[in-house]
Amino acid sequence: MFTGVSCENRKTDDSKKRAEAQNEKKFNDSKIEKDADFAVDAADGNMLELQLGTLALTKSSSSQVKQFAQMMVDEHTKANNELNALAQQKHIDLPTVLGIDHQKKYDDLKGKTGNEFDQEYLDLMVKDHKADIREFEEEAKDGKDPEIKAWASSKVPALHHHLDEAERAQVAVKNDDHQGRK
């Protein structure tokens, strides 16, 4: 019994875990519980990419990185608004601030400057978008709620575009770094 209370307390320290716990209570054993988990993960990811994009706009030394970051801010703001409206309609609780894991990534990157910042930001964006594509494709294929499935499916092309742009910027930044060392 004590272990259950202890785990529950740890869950509430993290906005993402708190939203998951609230949804689990609401949707326990219903077909939408996995869809609600997906929505929580998507919201947490959207917030990370939005906040990192905003950070990159002020910290980046590369115009290509700043252009990519602006795209992240614009498109993830729109996606966040759509997801919030859908979650409200479905009575799904979403995190209101970054979860602990994503906050750590943000804090780590915030301490970087110059080319080191640019490279680590883009490395994170490439890795993150590869994972996002897998998760969104899985939800689009296996989700139970038709509107959440449709929303996930509608975002897959944009996620592929974001990955392509992050990889393109990543190459440009690495080339700039190599030319700067010569």
TORKOL-4160 file (C-alpha; in steps of 0.2 Angstrom, whole numbers, padded with zeros to 4 digits, m for minus):
182
<pt num="1" X="0000" Y="0000" Z="0000"/>
<pt num="2" X="0014" Y="0012" Z="0004"/>
<pt num="3" X="0022" Y="0009" Z="m0013"/>
<pt num="4" X="0007" Y="0014" Z="m0022"/>
<pt num="5" X="0005" Y="0031" Z="m0012"/>
<pt num="6" X="0024" Y="0034" Z="m0015"/>
<pt num="7" X="0022" Y="0031" Z="m0034"/>
<pt num="8" X="0007" Y="0042" Z="m0035"/>
<pt num="9" X="0016" Y="0056" Z="m0026"/>
<pt num="10" X="0031" Y="0055" Z="m0039"/>
<pt num="11" X="0018" Y="0055" Z="m0053"/>
<pt num="12" X="0011" Y="0072" Z="m0047"/>
<pt num="13" X="0028" Y="0080" Z="m0047"/>
<pt num="14" X="0029" Y="0079" Z="m0066"/>
<pt num="15" X="0015" Y="0088" Z="m0076"/>
<pt num="16" X="0016" Y="0074" Z="m0089"/>
<pt num="17" X="0014" Y="0061" Z="m0076"/>
<pt num="18" X="0000" Y="0070" Z="m0067"/>
<pt num="19" X="m0010" Y="0072" Z="m0084"/>
<pt num="20" X="m0007" Y="0053" Z="m0087"/>
<pt num="21" X="m0013" Y="0048" Z="m0070"/>
<pt num="22" X="m0029" Y="0059" Z="m0071"/>
<pt num="23" X="m0033" Y="0052" Z="m0088"/>
<pt num="24" X="m0030" Y="0034" Z="m0081"/>
<pt num="25" X="m0043" Y="0037" Z="m0068"/>
<pt num="26" X="m0055" Y="0044" Z="m0080"/>
<pt num="27" X="m0052" Y="0031" Z="m0094"/>
<pt num="28" X="m0047" Y="0016" Z="m0085"/>
<pt num="29" X="m0050" Y="0001" Z="m0096"/>
<pt num="30" X="m0059" Y="0011" Z="m0109"/>
<pt num="31" X="m0054" Y="0011" Z="m0128"/>
<pt num="32" X="m0048" Y="0029" Z="m0127"/>
<pt num="33" X="m0035" Y="0027" Z="m0113"/>
<pt num="34" X="m0020" Y="0023" Z="m0125"/>
<pt num="35" X="m0026" Y="0038" Z="m0136"/>
<pt num="36" X="m0026" Y="0049" Z="m0121"/>
<pt num="37" X="m0008" Y="0043" Z="m0117"/>
<pt num="38" X="m0003" Y="0047" Z="m0135"/>
<pt num="39" X="m0011" Y="0065" Z="m0133"/>
<pt num="40" X="m0001" Y="0068" Z="m0117"/>
<pt num="41" X="0015" Y="0062" Z="m0126"/>
<pt num="42" X="0011" Y="0073" Z="m0141"/>
<pt num="43" X="0007" Y="0088" Z="m0130"/>
<pt num="44" X="0023" Y="0086" Z="m0120"/>
<pt num="45" X="0033" Y="0084" Z="m0136"/>
<pt num="46" X="0025" Y="0099" Z="m0144"/>
<pt num="47" X="0029" Y="0110" Z="m0129"/>
<pt num="48" X="0047" Y="0104" Z="m0130"/>
<pt num="49" X="0049" Y="0108" Z="m0148"/>
<pt num="50" X="0040" Y="0125" Z="m0146"/>
<pt num="51" X="0051" Y="0130" Z="m0131"/>
<pt num="52" X="0067" Y="0124" Z="m0139"/>
<pt num="53" X="0062" Y="0133" Z="m0155"/>
<pt num="54" X="0060" Y="0149" Z="m0145"/>
<pt num="55" X="0077" Y="0147" Z="m0137"/>
<pt num="56" X="0085" Y="0144" Z="m0154"/>
<pt num="57" X="0078" Y="0160" Z="m0160"/>
<pt num="58" X="0088" Y="0169" Z="m0147"/>
<pt num="59" X="0104" Y="0158" Z="m0145"/>
<pt num="60" X="0108" Y="0152" Z="m0162"/>
<pt num="61" X="0122" Y="0159" Z="m0172"/>
<pt num="62" X="0115" Y="0151" Z="m0189"/>
<pt num="63" X="0102" Y="0159" Z="m0200"/>
<pt num="64" X="0097" Y="0142" Z="m0206"/>
<pt num="65" X="0095" Y="0136" Z="m0188"/>
<pt num="66" X="0084" Y="0152" Z="m0184"/>
<pt num="67" X="0074" Y="0148" Z="m0200"/>
<pt num="68" X="0071" Y="0130" Z="m0194"/>
<pt num="69" X="0067" Y="0136" Z="m0176"/>
<pt num="70" X="0054" Y="0149" Z="m0183"/>
<pt num="71" X="0046" Y="0135" Z="m0192"/>
<pt num="72" X="0045" Y="0124" Z="m0176"/>
<pt num="73" X="0038" Y="0138" Z="m0166"/>
<pt num="74" X="0024" Y="0142" Z="m0180"/>
<pt num="75" X="0019" Y="0124" Z="m0184"/>
<pt num="76" X="0020" Y="0118" Z="m0166"/>
<pt num="77" X="0010" Y="0132" Z="m0159"/>
<pt num="78" X="m0004" Y="0128" Z="m0172"/>
<pt num="79" X="m0002" Y="0109" Z="m0168"/>
<pt num="80" X="m0003" Y="0113" Z="m0150"/>
<pt num="81" X="m0019" Y="0123" Z="m0152"/>
<pt num="82" X="m0027" Y="0109" Z="m0162"/>
<pt num="83" X="m0022" Y="0096" Z="m0149"/>
<pt num="84" X="m0028" Y="0106" Z="m0135"/>
<pt num="85" X="m0045" Y="0109" Z="m0143"/>
<pt num="86" X="m0047" Y="0090" Z="m0147"/>
<pt num="87" X="m0042" Y="0085" Z="m0129"/>
<pt num="88" X="m0054" Y="0097" Z="m0122"/>
<pt num="89" X="m0068" Y="0090" Z="m0133"/>
<pt num="90" X="m0063" Y="0072" Z="m0127"/>
<pt num="91" X="m0060" Y="0077" Z="m0109"/>
<pt num="92" X="m0042" Y="0072" Z="m0110"/>
<pt num="93" X="m0030" Y="0081" Z="m0097"/>
<pt num="94" X="m0014" Y="0087" Z="m0105"/>
<pt num="95" X="0002" Y="0093" Z="m0096"/>
<pt num="96" X="0003" Y="0112" Z="m0094"/>
<pt num="97" X="0022" Y="0113" Z="m0093"/>
<pt num="98" X="0036" Y="0102" Z="m0099"/>
<pt num="99" X="0037" Y="0085" Z="m0091"/>
<pt num="100" X="0053" Y="0082" Z="m0081"/>
<pt num="101" X="0062" Y="0073" Z="m0095"/>
<pt num="102" X="0059" Y="0086" Z="m0107"/>
<pt num="103" X="0063" Y="0100" Z="m0095"/>
<pt num="104" X="0080" Y="0092" Z="m0092"/>
<pt num="105" X="0083" Y="0092" Z="m0111"/>
<pt num="106" X="0078" Y="0110" Z="m0112"/>
<pt num="107" X="0089" Y="0115" Z="m0097"/>
<pt num="108" X="0104" Y="0106" Z="m0104"/>
<pt num="109" X="0102" Y="0114" Z="m0121"/>
<pt num="110" X="0100" Y="0131" Z="m0113"/>
<pt num="111" X="0117" Y="0131" Z="m0106"/>
<pt num="112" X="0125" Y="0129" Z="m0123"/>
<pt num="113" X="0131" Y="0143" Z="m0135"/>
<pt num="114" X="0136" Y="0146" Z="m0153"/>
<pt num="115" X="0139" Y="0131" Z="m0164"/>
<pt num="116" X="0138" Y="0119" Z="m0150"/>
<pt num="117" X="0121" Y="0125" Z="m0146"/>
<pt num="118" X="0116" Y="0124" Z="m0165"/>
<pt num="119" X="0123" Y="0106" Z="m0167"/>
<pt num="120" X="0115" Y="0099" Z="m0151"/>
<pt num="121" X="0098" Y="0107" Z="m0155"/>
<pt num="122" X="0098" Y="0100" Z="m0172"/>
<pt num="123" X="0104" Y="0083" Z="m0166"/>
<pt num="124" X="0090" Y="0083" Z="m0154"/>
<pt num="125" X="0077" Y="0089" Z="m0167"/>
<pt num="126" X="0082" Y="0075" Z="m0179"/>
<pt num="127" X="0081" Y="0061" Z="m0165"/>
<pt num="128" X="0065" Y="0068" Z="m0158"/>
<pt num="129" X="0057" Y="0069" Z="m0175"/>
<pt num="130" X="0062" Y="0051" Z="m0180"/>
<pt num="131" X="0053" Y="0046" Z="m0163"/>
<pt num="132" X="0038" Y="0057" Z="m0166"/>
<pt num="133" X="0035" Y="0050" Z="m0184"/>
<pt num="134" X="0035" Y="0032" Z="m0177"/>
<pt num="135" X="0023" Y="0037" Z="m0163"/>
<pt num="136" X="0011" Y="0047" Z="m0174"/>
<pt num="137" X="0011" Y="0033" Z="m0187"/>
<pt num="138" X="0007" Y="0020" Z="m0174"/>
<pt num="139" X="m0007" Y="0031" Z="m0167"/>
<pt num="140" X="m0014" Y="0034" Z="m0185"/>
<pt num="141" X="m0014" Y="0015" Z="m0188"/>
<pt num="142" X="m0019" Y="0008" Z="m0171"/>
<pt num="143" X="m0028" Y="0022" Z="m0162"/>
<pt num="144" X="m0046" Y="0019" Z="m0156"/>
<pt num="145" X="m0053" Y="0036" Z="m0156"/>
<pt num="146" X="m0057" Y="0042" Z="m0174"/>
<pt num="147" X="m0053" Y="0060" Z="m0172"/>
<pt num="148" X="m0037" Y="0057" Z="m0162"/>
<pt num="149" X="m0032" Y="0045" Z="m0176"/>
<pt num="150" X="m0036" Y="0057" Z="m0189"/>
<pt num="151" X="m0026" Y="0071" Z="m0181"/>
<pt num="152" X="m0011" Y="0060" Z="m0179"/>
<pt num="153" X="m0012" Y="0055" Z="m0197"/>
<pt num="154" X="m0013" Y="0073" Z="m0203"/>
<pt num="155" X="0003" Y="0077" Z="m0194"/>
<pt num="156" X="0014" Y="0064" Z="m0201"/>
<pt num="157" X="0018" Y="0073" Z="m0217"/>
<pt num="158" X="0023" Y="0089" Z="m0207"/>
<pt num="159" X="0034" Y="0078" Z="m0196"/>
<pt num="160" X="0043" Y="0071" Z="m0211"/>
<pt num="161" X="0045" Y="0089" Z="m0217"/>
<pt num="162" X="0052" Y="0094" Z="m0200"/>
<pt num="163" X="0064" Y="0079" Z="m0200"/>
<pt num="164" X="0070" Y="0084" Z="m0218"/>
<pt num="165" X="0073" Y="0102" Z="m0213"/>
<pt num="166" X="0082" Y="0097" Z="m0197"/>
<pt num="167" X="0093" Y="0086" Z="m0207"/>
<pt num="168" X="0097" Y="0099" Z="m0220"/>
<pt num="169" X="0101" Y="0112" Z="m0207"/>
<pt num="170" X="0111" Y="0099" Z="m0197"/>
<pt num="171" X="0122" Y="0097" Z="m0213"/>
<pt num="172" X="0124" Y="0115" Z="m0216"/>
<pt num="173" X="0129" Y="0119" Z="m0198"/>
<pt num="174" X="0142" Y="0105" Z="m0198"/>
<pt num="175" X="0149" Y="0111" Z="m0215"/>
<pt num="176" X="0150" Y="0129" Z="m0207"/>
<pt num="177" X="0159" Y="0122" Z="m0192"/>
<pt num="178" X="0172" Y="0113" Z="m0203"/>
<pt num="179" X="0175" Y="0128" Z="m0214"/>
<pt num="180" X="0177" Y="0139" Z="m0199"/>
<pt num="181" X="0191" Y="0127" Z="m0192"/>
<pt num="182" X="0201" Y="0128" Z="m0208"/>
